[in-house]
Amino acid sequence: MAYQSLRLEYLQIPPVSRAYTTACVLTTAAVQLELITPFQLYFNPELIFKHFQIWRLITNFLFFGPVGFNFLFNMIFLYRYCRMLEEGSFRGRTADFVFMFLFGGFLMTIFGLFVSLVFLGQAFTIMLVYVWSRRNPYVRMNFFGLLNFQAPFLPWVLMGFSLLLGNSIIVDLLGIAVGHIYFFLEDVFPIQPGGIRILKTPSILKAIFDTPDEDPNYNPLPEERPGGFAWGEGQRLGG
């Protein structure tokens, strides 16, 4: 019975969030079981471009370190905000969501050539958090029951938390920078006087991922589900 409930809950996760989260968990499990090592996964431009180990362009986004607090913290935030984006502002727009993944991954790979980062998964999570937070500016957040703030401050709070843990903030800054570039090009610049839409999802992605809505009259509600964990509970201002 528990297995069936867990299976149904798993299948209810939207496809992109389910695929990415599952890939991260399976990659970490393979490392823990010593089927592979992190040395086969990390971002190394020389091995990628000179030795054609192309898989590293993907695997460096899938490993968050050994199972522990840092891994669980990152996986919870990845699952949570990836799912809320896909079920919220990207509802019915799977191709656009996949394109955001590809665009963000491409920019981070380019930046990764100039900074000493071997795994970019955490930066990718911060990018997702940043985009969600900017699209939900009036949601109030609670971080571990200690801090109350509005959603746009969440990426910066997470960066401060990383600093307290003694981690490098370069990862967080990279995620924030890429998230801001995407948000600006997608949500801000097109509505400015003289602005144009620069980011356009390729038609091949739309053909592969987008399907007709079950209800063409469906009008998505604002994302009302930022709660679920003590450090991310929130409610709309005035609610």
Backbone as JSON, one array per atom type, in Angstrom:
{
  "sequence": "MAYQSLRLEYLQIPPVSRAYTTACVLTTAAVQLELITPFQLYFNPELIFKHFQIWRLITNFLFFGPVGFNFLFNMIFLYRYCRMLEEGSFRGRTADFVFMFLFGGFLMTIFGLFVSLVFLGQAFTIMLVYVWSRRNPYVRMNFFGLLNFQAPFLPWVLMGFSLLLGNSIIVDLLGIAVGHIYFFLEDVFPIQPGGIRILKTPSILKAIFDTPDEDPNYNPLPEERPGGFAWGEGQRLGG",
  "N": [[0.83, -1.2, 0.0], [1.88, 1.24, 0.86], [3.89, 1.4, -1.0], [2.44, 1.72, -3.38], [1.24, 4.2, -2.93], [3.5, 5.82, -2.77], [4.49, 5.46, -5.33], [2.42, 6.55, -6.9], [2.55, 9.21, -6.04], [5.09, 9.87, -6.93], [4.73, 9.67, -9.71], [3.07, 11.78, -10.12], [4.65, 13.98, -10.09], [5.7, 16.59, -12.19], [7.02, 16.07, -15.55], [9.69, 17.06, -16.31], [10.85, 17.96, -13.92], [10.7, 15.56, -12.5], [12.37, 13.88, -14.04], [14.89, 15.19, -13.88], [15.4, 15.35, -11.09], [15.36, 12.62, -10.44], [17.55, 11.71, -11.97], [19.63, 13.0, -10.65], [19.51, 11.79, -8.08], [19.96, 9.08, -8.73], [22.52, 9.24, -9.82], [24.02, 10.06, -7.59], [23.55, 7.82, -5.97], [24.86, 5.86, -7.48], [27.49, 6.69, -7.17], [27.79, 6.42, -4.4], [27.57, 3.67, -4.2], [29.87, 2.99, -5.35], [29.98, 2.43, -8.04], [30.6, 4.22, -9.95], [32.87, 7.04, -10.01], [33.34, 10.36, -8.62], [35.33, 11.53, -10.14], [34.87, 10.77, -12.68], [32.82, 12.33, -13.45], [33.05, 15.09, -13.12], [33.35, 18.59, -14.17], [35.53, 19.26, -16.7], [37.23, 21.04, -18.87], [39.4, 20.36, -20.57], [39.35, 17.54, -20.73], [36.86, 17.29, -21.86], [36.9, 18.66, -24.36], [39.28, 17.93, -25.59], [39.61, 15.23, -25.2], [37.17, 14.29, -25.74], [35.18, 13.62, -23.85], [32.28, 13.96, -23.62], [30.07, 13.54, -22.01], [30.52, 14.74, -19.59], [29.59, 17.31, -19.71], [26.99, 17.09, -18.96], [26.89, 15.41, -16.69], [28.16, 16.84, -14.66], [26.23, 18.45, -13.67], [24.66, 16.8, -12.21], [25.6, 15.75, -9.87], [25.78, 16.22, -6.43], [27.52, 15.91, -4.4], [28.58, 13.67, -1.71], [26.17, 11.65, 0.12], [24.59, 13.46, 2.6], [24.16, 16.29, 4.81], [24.48, 18.57, 3.12], [23.92, 17.51, 0.59], [21.21, 16.63, 0.93], [19.98, 19.07, 1.55], [20.37, 20.55, -0.82], [19.0, 18.88, -2.65], [16.38, 18.95, -1.74], [15.71, 21.65, -2.14], [16.12, 21.79, -4.91], [14.18, 19.93, -5.92], [11.85, 21.1, -4.92], [11.64, 23.82, -5.91], [12.05, 23.53, -8.61], [9.88, 21.93, -9.27], [7.74, 23.65, -8.54], [8.09, 25.76, -10.35], [7.64, 24.39, -12.77], [5.01, 23.54, -12.45], [3.79, 25.91, -12.12], [4.46, 28.88, -13.42], [5.38, 27.75, -15.76], [3.48, 25.98, -16.52], [1.95, 23.81, -18.79], [3.81, 24.52, -20.65], [6.06, 22.95, -21.34], [8.15, 22.69, -23.21], [9.26, 25.27, -23.2], [10.23, 25.29, -20.61], [12.16, 23.27, -20.7], [13.85, 24.52, -22.51], [14.71, 26.67, -20.94], [16.26, 25.21, -19.13], [18.29, 24.3, -20.87], [19.36, 26.73, -21.79], [20.23, 27.93, -19.37], [22.05, 25.95, -18.5], [23.89, 26.07, -20.6], [24.95, 28.71, -20.37], [26.1, 28.54, -17.82], [28.03, 26.62, -18.27], [29.71, 27.98, -20.04], [30.57, 30.09, -18.35], [31.78, 28.46, -16.52], [34.16, 27.83, -17.67], [35.85, 29.79, -16.91], [35.95, 29.98, -14.2], [36.86, 28.26, -11.19], [35.17, 25.78, -10.89], [33.92, 22.58, -10.42], [31.62, 21.13, -10.29], [28.34, 21.92, -11.19], [25.75, 21.73, -10.34], [24.62, 22.79, -7.95], [24.7, 25.54, -8.45], [22.91, 25.59, -10.55], [20.55, 24.91, -9.23], [20.23, 27.2, -7.61], [19.76, 29.03, -9.64], [17.2, 28.2, -10.52], [15.75, 28.72, -8.17], [16.08, 31.49, -8.08], [14.72, 32.41, -10.41], [12.11, 31.54, -9.83], [11.65, 33.04, -7.51], [11.69, 35.69, -8.41], [9.5, 35.72, -10.03], [7.5, 35.49, -8.26], [7.05, 37.75, -6.45], [5.63, 38.66, -4.22], [5.3, 36.74, -2.34], [5.66, 35.69, 0.96], [8.37, 34.5, 2.85], [9.71, 32.04, 5.13], [12.53, 31.27, 6.85], [13.84, 28.55, 8.27], [12.37, 29.24, 10.49], [13.49, 31.51, 11.53], [14.01, 33.8, 10.0], [12.05, 36.2, 8.31], [10.93, 37.14, 5.18], [10.5, 38.58, 1.88], [9.96, 36.76, -1.2], [11.86, 37.47, -3.35], [14.26, 37.87, -1.97], [15.17, 35.4, -1.3], [17.27, 33.89, -2.78], [19.52, 35.32, -1.97], [19.5, 35.03, 0.78], [19.99, 32.29, 0.9], [22.57, 32.31, -0.12], [23.89, 33.66, 1.94], [23.55, 31.76, 3.93], [25.1, 29.66, 2.92], [27.56, 30.88, 3.15], [27.79, 31.02, 5.92], [28.1, 28.34, 6.45], [30.61, 27.95, 5.61], [31.1, 27.59, 2.93], [32.03, 28.27, -0.5], [30.92, 31.26, -2.05], [30.86, 31.61, -4.71], [29.54, 29.74, -6.27], [26.84, 30.26, -5.65], [26.63, 32.92, -6.51], [27.05, 32.58, -9.23], [24.78, 31.09, -9.95], [22.78, 32.97, -9.32], [23.47, 35.04, -11.09], [23.12, 33.85, -13.66], [20.43, 33.15, -13.45], [19.32, 35.72, -13.25], [19.99, 36.81, -15.74], [18.45, 35.19, -17.44], [15.85, 35.77, -16.45], [15.71, 38.53, -16.97], [15.96, 38.66, -19.8], [13.75, 37.16, -20.56], [11.47, 38.03, -19.09], [11.6, 40.76, -18.51], [12.97, 42.55, -20.42], [11.5, 42.18, -22.93], [9.1, 43.62, -22.51], [9.79, 46.21, -22.27], [9.98, 49.6, -23.55], [10.58, 49.47, -26.95], [11.69, 47.03, -26.62], [12.44, 43.59, -27.38], [11.62, 40.12, -27.91], [14.07, 38.03, -27.13], [14.79, 35.44, -26.37], [13.72, 32.56, -27.75], [11.93, 29.65, -27.87], [13.08, 26.8, -29.56], [11.41, 25.37, -32.38], [11.58, 22.63, -32.65], [11.82, 21.67, -30.05], [9.32, 22.36, -29.07], [7.74, 20.72, -30.64], [8.48, 18.24, -29.66], [8.03, 18.26, -26.86], [5.72, 19.75, -26.13], [2.25, 19.35, -25.66], [-1.22, 19.42, -26.59], [-3.32, 21.27, -24.37], [-5.3, 19.69, -21.85], [-7.58, 20.98, -21.01], [-8.6, 23.6, -22.74], [-9.57, 25.98, -21.77], [-8.44, 26.4, -19.38], [-7.21, 28.4, -16.78], [-4.31, 29.21, -15.4], [-3.7, 29.35, -11.91], [-2.15, 31.71, -9.63], [1.04, 30.83, -8.17], [0.5, 29.2, -5.33], [1.74, 27.59, -3.53], [4.15, 27.73, -1.82], [4.8, 26.6, 0.59], [5.57, 23.84, 2.83], [8.0, 23.09, 3.8], [9.8, 24.04, 6.69], [11.64, 26.09, 6.28], [10.8, 27.29, 4.03], [8.22, 28.11, 4.08], [5.42, 30.12, 3.22], [3.27, 32.91, 2.56], [0.89, 34.76, 0.67], [1.21, 38.3, 0.64], [-0.98, 40.12, 2.58], [-2.64, 37.99, 2.72]],
  "CA": [[0.0, 0.0, 0.0], [2.79, 2.39, 0.92], [4.6, 1.45, -2.28], [1.52, 2.27, -4.38], [1.09, 5.63, -2.65], [4.75, 6.47, -3.16], [4.57, 5.4, -6.79], [1.48, 7.53, -7.44], [3.09, 10.54, -5.75], [6.23, 10.06, -7.83], [4.23, 9.86, -11.08], [2.4, 13.07, -10.18], [5.66, 15.02, -10.3], [5.78, 16.92, -13.62], [8.06, 15.25, -16.18], [11.05, 17.58, -16.31], [11.3, 17.91, -12.52], [10.87, 14.14, -12.15], [13.54, 13.34, -14.74], [16.14, 15.78, -13.37], [15.6, 14.92, -9.71], [15.69, 11.19, -10.47], [18.91, 11.57, -12.49], [20.55, 13.41, -9.58], [19.5, 10.77, -7.03], [20.59, 7.87, -9.25], [23.96, 9.51, -9.95], [24.59, 10.01, -6.25], [23.51, 6.42, -5.53], [25.91, 5.13, -8.19], [28.76, 7.06, -6.54], [27.82, 5.81, -3.07], [27.78, 2.24, -4.37], [31.19, 2.87, -5.98], [29.87, 2.0, -9.43], [31.34, 5.27, -10.65], [33.51, 7.97, -9.08], [33.18, 11.76, -9.02], [36.35, 11.9, -11.13], [34.31, 10.49, -14.01], [31.64, 13.17, -13.64], [33.24, 16.53, -12.93], [33.54, 19.45, -15.34], [36.94, 19.43, -17.03], [37.23, 21.44, -20.28], [40.4, 19.64, -21.35], [38.85, 16.19, -20.99], [35.68, 17.39, -22.7], [37.16, 19.12, -25.72], [40.45, 17.28, -26.18], [39.46, 13.78, -25.12], [35.79, 14.03, -26.17], [34.35, 13.05, -22.8], [31.17, 14.9, -23.73], [29.08, 13.32, -20.96], [30.81, 15.61, -18.45], [28.76, 18.51, -19.84], [25.72, 16.8, -18.3], [27.04, 14.78, -15.37], [28.59, 17.78, -13.62], [25.01, 19.05, -13.12], [23.87, 15.76, -11.57], [26.22, 15.27, -8.62], [25.78, 17.26, -5.4], [28.37, 15.48, -3.31], [28.14, 12.45, -1.01], [24.94, 11.79, 0.91], [24.81, 14.18, 3.85], [23.3, 17.47, 4.95], [24.57, 19.43, 1.94], [23.2, 16.83, -0.48], [19.77, 16.68, 1.2], [19.56, 20.47, 1.46], [20.3, 20.91, -2.24], [17.99, 18.09, -3.34], [15.06, 19.46, -1.34], [15.47, 22.91, -2.84], [16.0, 21.48, -6.33], [12.87, 19.32, -6.16], [10.79, 22.02, -4.52], [11.48, 24.99, -6.77], [11.91, 23.03, -9.98], [8.49, 21.51, -9.43], [6.84, 24.8, -8.48], [8.19, 26.46, -11.62], [7.01, 23.61, -13.83], [3.57, 23.5, -12.21], [3.28, 27.27, -12.03], [4.6, 29.76, -14.57], [5.66, 26.96, -16.96], [2.42, 24.99, -16.71], [1.56, 23.71, -20.19], [4.89, 25.06, -21.48], [7.2, 22.09, -21.04], [9.25, 23.01, -24.12], [9.89, 26.5, -22.7], [10.95, 24.92, -19.4], [13.36, 22.56, -21.16], [14.73, 25.52, -23.12], [15.36, 27.37, -19.84], [17.31, 24.31, -18.66], [19.39, 24.29, -21.83], [19.96, 28.06, -21.8], [20.95, 28.09, -18.12], [23.2, 25.05, -18.51], [24.88, 26.57, -21.56], [25.63, 29.88, -19.79], [26.94, 28.1, -16.7], [29.19, 25.92, -18.85], [30.61, 29.03, -20.55], [31.19, 30.73, -17.19], [32.61, 27.46, -15.86], [35.48, 27.82, -18.3], [36.66, 30.87, -16.35], [36.0, 29.87, -12.74], [37.3, 26.93, -10.76], [34.05, 24.99, -10.39], [33.93, 21.28, -11.08], [30.23, 20.67, -10.32], [27.5, 23.09, -11.36], [24.38, 21.44, -9.95], [24.14, 23.72, -6.93], [24.46, 26.81, -9.12], [21.68, 25.41, -11.33], [19.45, 25.0, -8.27], [20.07, 28.61, -7.26], [19.13, 29.67, -10.8], [15.77, 27.89, -10.46], [15.21, 29.47, -7.03], [16.05, 32.9, -8.44], [13.64, 32.66, -11.37], [10.84, 31.41, -9.11], [11.49, 34.13, -6.54], [11.39, 36.93, -9.12], [8.15, 35.6, -10.6], [6.56, 35.46, -7.14], [7.68, 38.74, -5.57], [4.84, 39.02, -3.04], [5.24, 35.61, -1.41], [6.5, 35.85, 2.15], [9.09, 33.27, 3.15], [10.22, 31.85, 6.47], [13.73, 30.45, 6.75], [14.13, 27.86, 9.53], [11.67, 29.88, 11.58], [14.3, 32.59, 12.07], [13.96, 34.99, 9.17], [10.88, 36.41, 7.48], [11.3, 38.04, 4.09], [9.78, 38.32, 0.64], [10.6, 35.76, -2.04], [13.06, 37.88, -4.11], [15.47, 37.84, -1.15], [15.53, 34.02, -0.98], [18.6, 33.48, -3.24], [20.57, 35.99, -1.18], [19.49, 34.36, 2.08], [20.68, 31.01, 0.71], [23.99, 32.6, -0.26], [24.38, 33.94, 3.28], [23.59, 30.49, 4.66], [26.28, 28.97, 2.41], [28.72, 31.56, 3.73], [27.87, 30.59, 7.32], [28.57, 26.96, 6.47], [32.0, 27.94, 5.17], [31.18, 27.25, 1.52], [32.32, 29.37, -1.41], [29.7, 31.86, -2.57], [30.97, 31.71, -6.16], [28.48, 28.91, -6.83], [25.57, 30.98, -5.5], [26.67, 34.1, -7.38], [26.88, 32.12, -10.61], [23.37, 30.76, -10.13], [22.02, 34.22, -9.31], [23.77, 35.77, -12.31], [22.47, 33.19, -14.8], [18.99, 33.32, -13.25], [18.95, 37.1, -13.56], [20.07, 36.98, -17.19], [17.26, 34.56, -18.03], [14.67, 36.54, -16.06], [15.71, 39.82, -17.66], [15.69, 38.47, -21.22], [12.45, 36.54, -20.76], [10.34, 38.68, -18.42], [11.74, 42.21, -18.36], [13.33, 43.27, -21.65], [10.47, 42.19, -23.98], [8.0, 44.55, -22.25], [10.32, 47.56, -22.23], [9.82, 50.33, -24.82], [11.57, 49.06, -27.92], [12.22, 45.71, -26.29], [12.04, 42.46, -28.22], [11.79, 38.81, -27.28], [15.32, 37.45, -27.63], [14.77, 33.99, -26.14], [12.61, 31.88, -28.41], [12.08, 28.2, -27.8], [13.11, 26.19, -30.9], [10.19, 24.64, -32.74], [11.78, 21.19, -32.46], [11.5, 21.39, -28.66], [7.86, 22.43, -28.94], [7.17, 19.52, -31.27], [8.78, 17.07, -28.84], [7.58, 18.31, -25.47], [4.42, 20.38, -25.88], [1.05, 18.67, -26.1], [-2.39, 20.28, -26.37], [-3.85, 21.25, -23.0], [-6.52, 18.92, -21.68], [-8.67, 21.95, -20.93], [-8.1, 24.84, -23.37], [-10.06, 27.15, -21.04], [-7.82, 26.45, -18.06], [-6.48, 29.63, -16.47], [-3.46, 28.85, -14.25], [-3.72, 30.2, -10.73], [-0.8, 32.05, -9.16], [1.64, 29.77, -7.36], [0.09, 29.39, -3.95], [2.25, 26.48, -2.75], [5.55, 27.79, -1.43], [5.0, 25.95, 1.88], [5.9, 22.42, 2.82], [9.17, 22.93, 4.65], [9.83, 25.16, 7.63], [12.45, 27.2, 5.81], [10.28, 27.84, 2.8], [6.8, 28.4, 4.15], [5.13, 31.49, 2.88], [1.91, 33.22, 2.18], [0.8, 36.02, -0.04], [1.01, 39.48, 1.45], [-2.39, 40.45, 2.66], [-3.43, 36.78, 2.8]],
  "C": [[0.87, 1.26, 0.0], [3.53, 2.54, -0.4], [3.72, 2.08, -3.35], [1.35, 3.77, -4.19], [2.33, 6.4, -3.09], [4.89, 6.53, -4.67], [3.64, 6.44, -7.42], [1.98, 8.96, -7.22], [4.25, 10.86, -6.69], [5.75, 10.37, -9.25], [3.49, 11.18, -11.23], [3.37, 14.24, -10.33], [5.72, 15.33, -11.79], [7.05, 16.37, -14.26], [9.48, 15.77, -16.1], [11.63, 17.53, -14.9], [11.57, 16.47, -12.1], [12.15, 13.58, -12.77], [14.84, 13.88, -14.14], [16.43, 15.33, -11.95], [16.01, 13.45, -9.65], [17.12, 10.97, -10.94], [19.93, 11.95, -11.42], [20.65, 12.35, -8.49], [20.22, 9.51, -7.5], [22.1, 8.05, -9.41], [24.65, 9.43, -8.6], [24.62, 8.58, -5.72], [24.62, 5.61, -6.19], [27.28, 5.44, -7.6], [28.88, 6.4, -5.17], [28.1, 4.32, -3.14], [29.11, 1.93, -5.07], [31.11, 2.23, -7.38], [30.59, 2.98, -10.35], [31.99, 6.15, -9.58], [33.27, 9.39, -9.54], [34.18, 12.21, -10.08], [35.89, 11.61, -12.56], [33.19, 11.45, -14.38], [31.94, 14.66, -13.73], [33.54, 17.27, -14.24], [35.03, 19.7, -15.55], [37.03, 19.77, -18.52], [38.23, 20.65, -21.13], [39.93, 18.23, -21.7], [37.65, 16.22, -21.93], [36.05, 17.68, -24.15], [38.36, 18.46, -26.39], [40.32, 15.76, -26.2], [38.02, 13.34, -25.38], [34.96, 13.29, -25.13], [33.14, 13.98, -22.61], [30.17, 14.75, -22.58], [29.29, 14.23, -19.76], [30.01, 16.91, -18.52], [27.42, 18.34, -19.13], [25.94, 16.33, -16.87], [27.49, 15.75, -14.28], [27.4, 18.52, -13.01], [24.22, 18.06, -12.26], [24.41, 15.31, -10.22], [26.35, 16.42, -7.64], [26.65, 16.89, -4.2], [27.82, 14.24, -2.63], [26.89, 12.73, -0.19], [25.27, 12.39, 2.28], [23.91, 15.39, 3.87], [23.31, 18.32, 3.69], [23.8, 18.82, 0.76], [21.69, 16.94, -0.28], [19.23, 18.09, 1.06], [19.39, 20.87, 0.0], [19.19, 20.17, -2.97], [16.57, 18.57, -2.99], [14.74, 20.74, -2.08], [15.33, 22.69, -4.35], [14.61, 20.95, -6.65], [11.76, 20.34, -5.98], [10.58, 23.13, -5.55], [11.42, 24.62, -8.25], [10.46, 22.64, -10.22], [7.53, 22.7, -9.43], [6.91, 25.63, -9.76], [7.43, 25.7, -12.71], [5.49, 23.56, -13.68], [2.95, 24.89, -12.2], [3.43, 28.04, -13.33], [4.93, 29.02, -15.86], [4.6, 25.89, -17.19], [1.97, 25.0, -18.17], [2.61, 24.21, -21.16], [6.17, 24.26, -21.21], [8.4, 22.41, -21.92], [9.99, 24.26, -23.66], [10.72, 26.2, -21.44], [12.24, 24.19, -19.75], [14.35, 23.55, -21.77], [15.42, 26.35, -22.04], [16.49, 26.52, -19.25], [18.53, 24.38, -19.58], [20.12, 25.63, -21.85], [20.8, 28.28, -20.54], [22.19, 27.21, -18.07], [24.29, 25.52, -19.44], [25.66, 27.75, -20.97], [26.56, 29.45, -18.66], [28.18, 27.36, -17.2], [30.2, 26.93, -19.38], [31.33, 29.71, -19.39], [32.13, 29.77, -16.48], [34.0, 27.35, -16.44], [36.43, 28.81, -17.62], [36.72, 30.86, -14.83], [36.33, 28.43, -12.37], [36.16, 26.17, -10.09], [34.02, 23.68, -11.15], [32.55, 20.64, -11.13], [29.31, 21.88, -10.29], [26.05, 22.88, -10.94], [23.82, 22.41, -8.94], [23.85, 25.09, -7.54], [23.16, 26.74, -9.93], [20.45, 25.49, -10.42], [19.17, 26.44, -7.88], [19.43, 29.38, -8.41], [17.62, 29.44, -10.78], [15.09, 28.67, -9.33], [15.07, 30.95, -7.4], [14.89, 33.22, -9.38], [12.29, 32.57, -10.67], [10.61, 32.62, -8.21], [11.13, 35.44, -7.24], [10.0, 36.9, -9.74], [7.07, 35.54, -9.51], [7.0, 36.47, -6.08], [6.92, 39.02, -4.28], [4.66, 37.86, -2.06], [6.18, 35.86, -0.25], [7.08, 34.51, 2.53], [9.5, 33.25, 4.63], [11.36, 30.87, 6.41], [14.07, 29.87, 8.1], [13.46, 28.51, 10.74], [12.39, 31.07, 12.18], [14.14, 33.9, 11.32], [12.64, 35.02, 8.39], [11.23, 37.45, 6.42], [10.45, 37.7, 2.87], [10.63, 37.48, -0.3], [11.84, 36.25, -2.78], [14.35, 37.87, -3.3], [15.97, 36.41, -0.9], [16.91, 33.61, -1.51], [19.73, 34.09, -2.42], [20.65, 35.42, 0.22], [20.23, 33.03, 1.98], [22.19, 31.22, 0.55], [24.61, 32.91, 1.1], [24.5, 32.68, 4.11], [24.81, 29.67, 4.22], [27.55, 29.56, 3.02], [28.91, 31.14, 5.19], [28.4, 29.17, 7.44], [30.02, 26.83, 6.0], [32.18, 27.56, 3.71], [31.52, 28.49, 0.69], [31.01, 29.92, -1.96], [29.76, 32.02, -4.09], [29.85, 30.92, -6.83], [27.15, 29.65, -6.8], [25.52, 32.19, -6.42], [26.48, 33.71, -8.84], [25.42, 31.79, -10.89], [22.5, 32.0, -10.19], [22.22, 34.98, -10.61], [23.05, 35.17, -13.52], [20.95, 33.31, -14.67], [18.53, 34.71, -13.6], [18.99, 37.36, -15.07], [18.83, 36.39, -17.87], [16.01, 35.38, -17.72], [14.59, 37.86, -16.82], [15.34, 39.64, -19.14], [14.29, 37.95, -21.49], [11.29, 37.37, -20.24], [10.4, 40.21, -18.42], [11.94, 42.91, -19.7], [12.23, 43.28, -22.71], [9.36, 43.21, -23.76], [8.48, 45.99, -22.09], [10.04, 48.28, -23.56], [10.94, 49.97, -25.79], [12.15, 47.69, -27.66], [11.69, 44.64, -27.24], [12.27, 41.16, -27.44], [13.0, 38.13, -27.9], [15.3, 35.93, -27.5], [13.52, 33.39, -26.77], [12.87, 30.38, -28.41], [12.06, 27.6, -29.2], [11.87, 25.34, -31.15], [10.35, 23.14, -32.53], [11.49, 20.79, -31.01], [10.0, 21.41, -28.42], [7.2, 21.18, -29.53], [7.36, 18.29, -30.39], [8.05, 17.1, -27.5], [6.18, 18.87, -25.26], [3.29, 19.54, -26.46], [-0.13, 19.59, -25.85], [-2.9, 20.15, -24.94], [-5.12, 20.41, -22.96], [-7.73, 19.83, -21.63], [-8.18, 23.26, -21.52], [-8.55, 26.09, -22.66], [-9.42, 27.29, -19.66], [-7.0, 27.72, -17.91], [-5.63, 29.38, -15.24], [-3.58, 29.86, -13.11], [-2.3, 30.62, -10.38], [-0.27, 30.93, -8.28], [1.35, 30.05, -5.9], [0.75, 28.37, -3.02], [3.72, 26.62, -2.36], [5.83, 27.08, -0.12], [5.39, 24.49, 1.73], [7.12, 22.11, 3.66], [9.29, 24.19, 5.5], [10.57, 26.35, 7.08], [11.9, 27.81, 4.53], [8.81, 28.18, 2.87], [6.56, 29.85, 3.82], [3.66, 31.68, 2.62], [1.91, 34.55, 1.48], [0.62, 37.17, 0.94], [-0.47, 39.83, 1.42], [-3.27, 39.24, 2.77], [-3.5, 36.26, 4.21]]
}
